Amino acid sequence: MATSKKEDYYELLGVTKSVTEEELKKAYRKKAVQFHPDKNPGNKDAEEMFKKVSEAYEALKDPDKRAAYDRYGHAAFQGPGGGARGPSGGGGGGGFHDPFDIFREVFGQGGQGGGGGSVFDDFFGGGGGGGNGGGAGRGSDLRYDIEVALEEAAHGVEKEISFRRLGACSHCNGAGAEPGSKRMSCQTCRGSGQVTTSRGFFHVRQVCPSCHGAGSRFEKACAKCHGECRVQETTKINVRIPAGVATGSKLRSAGNGEAGVLGGSAGDLYIVVHVKEHEVFERQGDDLFTEIPIKFTLATLGGTIQVPTLQGKATLKIPAGTQSGTTFRLKGRGMPHLRGSAHGDQLIRVHVEVPTSLSGEQRKRLEEFAQACGDADEPVSKNFFEKAKKFF
């Protein structure tokens, strides 16, 4: 009996024999999306092409099978009796097992929320069921990075943020079907909600990739979301940033992630805070550090100065004889604790400024001061000289 000639695997995928592994995956995904049964309901030709490109990819993705195919062509997968074994080694059926397994190999297994769906399931409106019932899938969590000033982190602030997400389709209310569309038994799983695949001696039962475990599908997909239950939308929400947050703090906004599928719950939005550097204050935990230059006359005679804090101005007493590098502490003038009413401290390090230019009168008086103190004869501290005299 005459048999039709099998099509070249490379031609089916639209690639050449020099195609890389990554290029092969991309080509397969493009073809599979084009001919997937969910995108072409009732189209037998598309379904047949879907099986062919899946078979081609299964043969070419394995280096050993690809090498055998390049050398012997389709004969590499013929059994001893002339019957087609297929690239996976199973008997009969032209070598075609379950095309949906191949999708899971390409796009990864395991949906969010503990389900068994793949990324490709999500692509077609499925989702990795998180315990929400047959076909239901929890929406993905999202991340939003926000930058705030140090003052905003200290006092707390409310900000409006805008972001893109997959929201429930307003036309079908997330059902994925045209309003009034009737449900029909799923042809892929014949209403069972599951499909069984053979892998050698093992039989694996999985959630049906066409109806996502529901056992039935709608006659007509939603015209707006094309059966995917969700559409891209821009969302704005107000976020309260609590006082005391630091760079890396995460805030959770429940239910503001991507919408679920087929009645599944929405994911969450996680806001990651980044506190901008400040030109005056340096933060270390809940404490703040400030460096302030003071005149040498103030350091010598002592006095008071006004210093900036995040709560306003504060008075700092400088004792007479303060040395450069001395650090003072203002209790409770630092950042608030994120959990609790306590505050950190503000540490102020002073640096004594030395004048770089003097008038004639200033120089004369300073020289008189040096003579009175004996600095003209002994410009270096006696304590240091005693420690270092062995070097002289």
ZAPANU-776592 format. One line per 5 residues: number of its first residue (from 1); their letters; for each residue x, y, z of C-alpha. Coordinates in pm, whole numbers, always signed. Example, Ala and Ser with C-alpha at 12.3 -4.5 7.8 and 13.67 -1.06 7.14 Angstrom:
BEGIN
1 = as = +1230 -450 +780; +1367 -106 +714
This chain:
BEGIN
1 = matsk = +0 +0 +0; +139 +338 -99; +213 +589 +177; +246 +965 +150; +596 +1108 +177
6 = kedyy = +670 +1261 +518; +761 +1629 +516; +1110 +1744 +603; +1134 +1837 +972; +1348 +2144 +904
11 = ellgv = +1106 +2271 +639; +811 +2219 +873; +973 +2445 +1130; +1100 +2693 +871; +1468 +2659 +965
16 = tksvt = +1789 +2535 +808; +2011 +2246 +918; +2254 +2493 +1080; +1987 +2619 +1324; +2098 +2662 +1686
21 = eeelk = +1911 +2513 +1982; +1774 +2854 +2083; +1668 +2940 +1727; +1498 +2601 +1704; +1294 +2672 +2018
26 = kayrk = +1187 +3013 +1888; +1085 +2871 +1549; +887 +2593 +1715; +707 +2829 +1948; +606 +3053 +1659
31 = kavqf = +466 +2760 +1459; +298 +2603 +1760; +122 +2927 +1851; +7 +2959 +1490; -147 +2612 +1472
36 = hpdkn = -247 +2548 +1836; -600 +2396 +1865; -706 +2665 +2111; -634 +2926 +1846; -798 +2725 +1570
41 = pgnkd = -1105 +2553 +1720; -1252 +2293 +1486; -979 +2338 +1223; -854 +1987 +1145; -579 +2111 +912
46 = aeemf = -437 +2333 +1184; -456 +2048 +1433; -267 +1821 +1194; +1 +2086 +1138; +30 +2132 +1513
51 = kkvse = +106 +1761 +1549; +358 +1772 +1265; +559 +2065 +1400; +551 +1909 +1747; +685 +1582 +1606
56 = ayeal = +954 +1772 +1416; +1066 +1961 +1724; +1078 +1646 +1937; +1312 +1489 +1683; +1542 +1789 +1635
61 = kdpdk = +1570 +1911 +1995; +1763 +1597 +2096; +2122 +1609 +1960; +2143 +1229 +1910; +1807 +1207 +1734
66 = raayd = +1892 +1512 +1524; +2222 +1357 +1416; +2042 +1035 +1320; +1779 +1229 +1126; +2045 +1434 +943
71 = rygha = +2213 +1109 +835; +1921 +877 +761; +1619 +1106 +736; +1284 +962 +848; +1427 +612 +816
76 = afqgp = +1613 +677 +1141; +1282 +637 +1325; +1153 +327 +1147; +1112 +12 +1354; +1249 -329 +1254
81 = gggar = +921 -422 +1086; +901 -106 +883; +644 +60 +1107; +700 +416 +1216; +843 +439 +1567
86 = gpsgg = +860 +814 +1585; +1140 +1024 +1731; +1041 +944 +2089; +1079 +569 +2036; +714 +478 +2103
91 = ggggg = +522 +245 +1877; +280 +357 +1605; +109 +686 +1533; +390 +833 +1327; +598 +891 +1639
96 = fhdpf = +357 +1144 +1793; +293 +1126 +2167; +145 +1426 +2345; +229 +1763 +2185; +154 +1945 +2509
101 = difre = +439 +1767 +2685; +674 +1930 +2437; +542 +2273 +2530; +619 +2202 +2892; +973 +2102 +2801
106 = vfgqg = +1022 +2426 +2606; +862 +2671 +2846; +916 +2506 +3183; +700 +2300 +3416; +518 +2421 +3722
111 = gqggg = +286 +2719 +3746; +274 +2967 +4028; +75 +2885 +4332; +169 +2520 +4349; -16 +2405 +4037
116 = ggsvf = +101 +2193 +3750; +46 +2436 +3465; +322 +2560 +3237; +413 +2902 +3105; +240 +2799 +2785
121 = ddffg = -77 +2721 +2980; -71 +3078 +3107; -10 +3206 +2754; -341 +3058 +2641; -536 +3168 +2947
126 = ggggg = -475 +2864 +3164; -254 +2915 +3465; -111 +2675 +3715; -415 +2593 +3926; -363 +2700 +4281
131 = gnggg = -641 +2502 +4439; -920 +2713 +4296; -1106 +2432 +4120; -1091 +2278 +3774; -916 +2507 +3528
136 = agrgs = -879 +2798 +3770; -534 +2952 +3798; -396 +3214 +4035; -262 +3529 +3874; +110 +3608 +3882
141 = dlryd = +264 +3830 +4146; +418 +4156 +4023; +707 +4374 +4141; +721 +4753 +4138; +1035 +4948 +4237
146 = ieval = +975 +5291 +4392; +1225 +5560 +4493; +1161 +5790 +4790; +1355 +6073 +4953; +1511 +6026 +5296
151 = eeaah = +1261 +6274 +5444; +974 +6069 +5298; +1122 +5752 +5444; +1149 +5924 +5783; +794 +6061 +5801
156 = gveke = +604 +5820 +5572; +432 +5922 +5251; +147 +5819 +5022; +225 +5792 +4652; +23 +5708 +4343
161 = isfrr = +188 +5450 +4120; +98 +5339 +3768; +189 +5001 +3618; +90 +4756 +3344; -67 +4421 +3427
166 = lgacs = -296 +4150 +3296; -641 +4238 +3428; -968 +4048 +3399; -1130 +4104 +3059; -1422 +4345 +3104
171 = hcnga = -1609 +4207 +2802; -1638 +3850 +2929; -1571 +3919 +3301; -1272 +3687 +3288; -1466 +3386 +3155
176 = gaepg = -1282 +3382 +2822; -1604 +3335 +2619; -1852 +3556 +2441; -2152 +3638 +2662; -2423 +3377 +2603
181 = skrms = -2179 +3128 +2451; -2271 +2769 +2538; -2034 +2520 +2688; -1940 +2211 +2494; -1750 +1900 +2589
186 = cqtcr = -1374 +1931 +2535; -1269 +1725 +2233; -911 +1684 +2353; -990 +1507 +2681; -1348 +1403 +2589
191 = gsgqv = -1486 +1577 +2896; -1259 +1412 +3154; -1042 +1716 +3215; -728 +1504 +3188; -512 +1348 +2920
196 = ttsrg = -291 +1041 +2950; +47 +1014 +2782; +269 +710 +2741; +639 +714 +2819; +773 +367 +2770
201 = ffhvr = +626 +148 +3044; +480 +451 +3224; +148 +625 +3170; +128 +982 +3294; -203 +1158 +3356
206 = qvcps = -202 +1538 +3327; -447 +1827 +3327; -596 +1874 +2981; -412 +2162 +2810; -717 +2259 +2602
211 = chgag = -980 +2305 +2875; -735 +2338 +3167; -908 +2060 +3359; -1263 +2191 +3326; -1371 +1911 +3089
216 = srfek = -1561 +2157 +2872; -1504 +2467 +2663; -1714 +2752 +2534; -1840 +2747 +2177; -1711 +3094 +2099
221 = acakc = -1403 +3262 +2248; -1432 +3619 +2374; -1378 +3869 +2093; -1176 +4102 +2317; -939 +3867 +2499
226 = hgecr = -957 +3582 +2241; -1028 +3328 +2511; -734 +3424 +2732; -961 +3567 +3006; -725 +3863 +3061
231 = vqett = -610 +4175 +2877; -322 +4416 +2926; -424 +4727 +3118; -270 +5026 +3295; -359 +5041 +3664
236 = kinvr = -314 +5322 +3915; -322 +5267 +4292; -225 +5467 +4601; +51 +5316 +4811; +123 +5413 +5170
241 = ipagv = +497 +5411 +5245; +536 +5373 +5624; +786 +5574 +5825; +1116 +5395 +5881; +1144 +5208 +5552
246 = atgsk = +1493 +5141 +5419; +1631 +5045 +5080; +1515 +4690 +5012; +1198 +4712 +5221; +911 +4523 +5056
251 = lrsag = +546 +4619 +5081; +270 +4377 +4977; -48 +4501 +4810; -280 +4200 +4814; -478 +4129 +4499
256 = ngeag = -314 +4399 +4289; -103 +4158 +4083; -224 +3997 +3761; -580 +3869 +3742; -646 +3498 +3784
261 = vlggs = -778 +3271 +3510; -1123 +3111 +3501; -1217 +3236 +3846; -874 +3199 +4001; -760 +3454 +4258
266 = agdly = -549 +3754 +4161; -179 +3769 +4239; -20 +4025 +4470; +183 +4338 +4398; +515 +4372 +4582
271 = ivvhv = +654 +4726 +4608; +1031 +4737 +4664; +1150 +5064 +4823; +1473 +5245 +4732; +1574 +5541 +4953
276 = kehev = +1773 +5809 +4769; +2106 +5928 +4906; +2091 +6258 +5097; +2330 +6549 +5056; +2351 +6616 +5433
281 = ferqg = +2267 +6293 +5616; +2419 +5948 +5583; +2202 +5666 +5709; +2337 +5365 +5897; +2050 +5151 +6019
286 = ddlft = +1824 +5382 +6217; +2106 +5626 +6300; +2197 +5932 +6093; +2548 +6075 +6052; +2625 +6438 +5977
291 = eipik = +2959 +6615 +5934; +2969 +6987 +6022; +3266 +7225 +5984; +3317 +7472 +6270; +3552 +7771 +6312
296 = ftlat = +3869 +7716 +6514; +3773 +8004 +6742; +3448 +7823 +6833; +3637 +7501 +6890; +3879 +7689 +7117
301 = lggti = +3640 +7910 +7309; +3330 +7691 +7298; +2972 +7797 +7226; +2650 +7673 +7067; +2545 +7618 +6706
306 = qvptl = +2224 +7530 +6521; +2238 +7195 +6340; +1992 +7044 +6090; +1790 +6735 +6178; +1506 +6559 +5996
311 = qgkat = +1272 +6704 +6261; +1396 +7061 +6217; +1675 +7265 +6376; +1842 +7162 +6700; +2089 +7338 +6931
316 = lkipa = +2426 +7170 +6984; +2668 +7280 +7258; +3036 +7284 +7158; +3261 +7266 +7468; +3575 +7482 +7481
321 = gtqsg = +3877 +7299 +7344; +3680 +7070 +7111; +3914 +6882 +6880; +3857 +6818 +6511; +3683 +6484 +6456
326 = ttfrl = +3489 +6493 +6782; +3147 +6323 +6752; +2836 +6438 +6936; +2513 +6242 +6976; +2158 +6377 +6957
331 = kgrgm = +1935 +6113 +7114; +1619 +6021 +6925; +1690 +6247 +6626; +1756 +5962 +6382; +1519 +5750 +6174
336 = phlrg = +1208 +5595 +6328; +1200 +5219 +6373; +985 +5057 +6107; +802 +4860 +6375; +761 +5058 +6694
341 = sahgd = +767 +5417 +6817; +1139 +5444 +6902; +1390 +5642 +6696; +1758 +5607 +6624; +2012 +5881 +6707
346 = qlirv = +2183 +6150 +6506; +2562 +6154 +6527; +2738 +6480 +6443; +3110 +6482 +6370; +3274 +6828 +6373
351 = hvevp = +3576 +6932 +6172; +3773 +7240 +6276; +3832 +7474 +5984; +4172 +7643 +5954; +4162 +7984 +5783
356 = tslsg = +4346 +7989 +5450; +4395 +8367 +5426; +4447 +8631 +5693; +4453 +9010 +5688; +4757 +9191 +5826
361 = eqrkr = +4577 +9274 +6150; +4455 +8914 +6192; +4802 +8772 +6135; +4956 +9015 +6386; +4709 +8924 +6658
366 = leefa = +4741 +8551 +6586; +5121 +8574 +6613; +5081 +8749 +6948; +4849 +8468 +7058; +5105 +8207 +6950
371 = qacgd = +5378 +8386 +7148; +5157 +8401 +7455; +5083 +8028 +7432; +5444 +7933 +7357; +5340 +7782 +7025
376 = adepv = +5611 +7969 +6837; +5882 +7773 +7018; +5697 +7439 +7047; +5458 +7404 +6747; +5413 +7028 +6810
381 = sknff = +5230 +6884 +7111; +5459 +6767 +7392; +5267 +6440 +7422; +5336 +6355 +7061; +5701 +6463 +7088
386 = ekakk = +5756 +6231 +7384; +5615 +5938 +7187; +5815 +6019 +6872; +6145 +6153 +7016; +6323 +5823 +6944
391 = ff = +6292 +5904 +6574; +6480 +6234 +6614
